[in-house]
Every structure is written in C-alpha cells, then in structure tokens.
C-alpha cells in the first residue's frame, strides 16, 4: 500500500514539473527514476492475489492415426523351435501345414516333423514356390501330402532327402510338385538301387517322378498296385520285374524311362493303364495270361519293340483291345506262344470269338485257321497282317467285324462260309492280292452304308457266284459298305 501512495506522489510531481524535460523511467536497479534521482519506488509491484478460474475451453479436433509399429521379434521359445522362419498353419485337428515363410533365401530347408506340439502333415500348395536358391529339401516322415506346385519355380532344387521309403510310397502328391528334383536321398545317401520295403501295398502316383539316378527297382510281393506316373522319367532305370501280386499298373507308370529295356510282367497283372510303358526302348514284352485290360497307347513310342510273347492263344483271343491298345498296333511284328514264333496261327477249338484288334499288325503270321467254335471275328482282328496268304474260316462264324482283314495285302483267296450273315465296313479293304472270294451262300446279300441302316442295295445271286467279281466288290467297289445277308 505504501508503494502505491509513493507512486501516486510521483505522478503528481510529474504534473507539477510538466515543463521539465525529465520523464520518469525504470532504472537498472528496478526502481523509478527522474533524471538522475532514484525515487526508491520499485517498478514491480507485489504479487497479486490468484485470479478466478476461467471457463473450460472447447474440445480440440481428433489427431491423425499414428503409424503401425514394427513387428516384434519372436520369443525365445518360438525362435528355437523354428530357426529357419518357416510358416506353419494350424489345422482343426491340431496338425500343421508348412510353407516357406521367411526362409525363401535358404539353399537347404529342413521341414520339422512337429511344431508347437502338433504333427506337421502337409506342405502347402505353392508353399515353397519361387525359392530360387533352394537346392535341398529335407522332408520328414510325418508328411502325408505335398500340395500342387509347392516347389514350382525352384530352378536349382536337385535333392530331396527322406528317412523312410515305405512312408514315402504312401504320400499323396498333388500335381507334380517335385518334378525338378532329380536326386532322391535316403538319410543323406543317394538312392540308385531302389528297394521298396516289404509291407508296402501300393506305390503312390508320382512318388518317384524324374528320379534320374535310380538304375534298378525291387518291388516286394506285398505291393498290389503301382500308381499313375509313379516312375515316369526315371531315365537311368534299366530293368524292372513286376511281381505277380501286383494287379494294377496305372497310366504312365513307367513312361519315358528312356533306358528301360527289360520289363518282366509276372502272371497276376490284370490291368495296365494308358501309356504305362510309352517311350521305353524295350525289344520284347511278355503279356501275362492274367491280363484282362490294356489301356491305350501302352507301348507308344517303343520304337524297338518287335516281339510279343504270350502263353495262351485262347485267353488272348478273349481280350477286346480298344483303339491303339494292341501291342502290335505300333511297332511289334512277331508273336511268340510259349517262346515259339507263330507263323501258322491255329485258333484253339473251344474259342468262341476273336477279340477286337487281337492280332492287329502281326506281320509274322502267314496263315490263319479259325475253328467252327468261333462265331464272331472282331473289328480289326487281323488288320495289317501283311504276310497272311491264306485264311480258313470255320463254319460256325456268323459275323466278320469292321476292317477285320483290312490291309492283309498278301491274302490271295478266301471262302465265306454259308452261316455268315454280316461282313463289316472295310473288312477286306486294301487286300490288294485278293482275287478270289467264294461265297458258299450267294442268296440274300445286301449292301448298306452301315449296320444301323435298314435299307440298301441288293446283290443278285449270280453276281456273287463269280469269284473275281465277288473279290472286286469286297476289296474295292463296295469295300466301304456293310454287307448283310437275309433270306
């Protein structure tokens, strides 16, 4: 209060001395001064009382969302269990599917059998795709499925290391996931002589695809089926013996085994799938009597194949070969029965039919005798048997199939028995040497476009009595027609 009074007095003095040029100012010591005179009054007043609290201000705008923080490092236990940084995807049953995760840069990857207490049972589709550096993958016994394209675009992968051949034979392979890896190793040892363990019952499709170093394979009696493409592309394989307990050899099983020159099929095999031995340089093949089904093109591109061995002509005649299924269709020319070359083929009495394409292309045959028990000669049964000079057709035959004797270019004459009521389209087409055809019954023959047609042209009986004319009609003029006889 005293300071306030002094300050007021100072102001009054300023008015009293208005003519004076000195103006009050604050000196360096913080007091008021006039001229050179320190008035002794501090310019700074005493600290005032605390004012009342102001009103609350408006709420400010919400700030922008901050950047996501960096992912933390795995805990010590996780890092110990998965040092390569693989990715594991949990399944509903507690198992895991594995993929490359952060291991894409590695040259050698080991897939563990367990993760987080659960079995690692599958490799994910596309799971390791694009691992450019990968050379070796170690696959545990726990794996039961390898997904499609799982190792595609891995140009440097060469080695697959496993620890149990038997378990490997049971894996399901989707697509061709390991087609680039040529070397299969068992406990880090390269497999050249592959021995399938006793107890294995089937070999999975693609199980040994493109394994370049396998030179021999031993298959135990416990195996009953060999899967699709199981050994396709094993380019060093030289021989294989299929035991009698194997019932089925699926499509492409040994395709493109370019050194496979010896194949033994023991009696017991009933089914051989399409292209099963395509591209193999075999010179001969023995077909077991147990065989009931032969797929298309089983021996396609087997350029060296010349000889076919069978044990039972009667059984062979019961097989209906589909288009491109007969072993004689492509390259084989010689038929052996019990190791004896057949030139004069005698179909055993009791056989009732000769199957479609049964002897197609068998050029070792020079004559054929068909017994009275046979009623039907199948489509293309003797097509392309270019060395056949004579055919004796039994009186029991009622039908000759389409192209049955087509291109039998050495056949000079044939007798059509009286019981025959149909001759298929092109049955004798291309028989360029056939100049004499004897119809035992010339009455009631019709010429139709196909067996499904109801009407056609009828031949006069006396026309077919001329053996030269009959030969010309069957081999040329009406060779493409279906011939039918009705009284």
Secondary structure, 3 states (H helix, E strand, C coil): CHHHHHHHHHHHHHHHCCCCCCCCEECCCCEEEECCEEEEEECCCCCCCCCCCCCCCCCCCCCCCCCCCCCCCCCHHHHHHCCCCCEEEECCCCCEEEECCCCCCCCEEECCCEECCEEEEEECCCCCCCCCCCCEEECCCCCCEECCCCCCCCCCCCEEEECCHHHHCCCEECCCCCCCCCEEEECCEECCEEECCCCCCEECCCCCCCCCCCCEEECCCCCCEECCCCCCCCCCCCEEEECCCCCEECCCCCCCCCCCCEEEECCCCCEECCCCCCCCCCCEEECCCCCCEECCCCCCCCCCCCEEEECCHHHHHCCCCCCCCCCCCCCCCEEEECCEECCEEECCCCCCEECCCCCCCCCCCCEEECCCCCCEECCCCCCCCCCCCEEECCCCCCEECCCCCCCCCCCCEEEECCCCCEECCCCCCCCCCCCEEEECCCCCEEEECCCCCCCCEECCHHHHCCHHHHHHHHHHHCCCCEEEECC
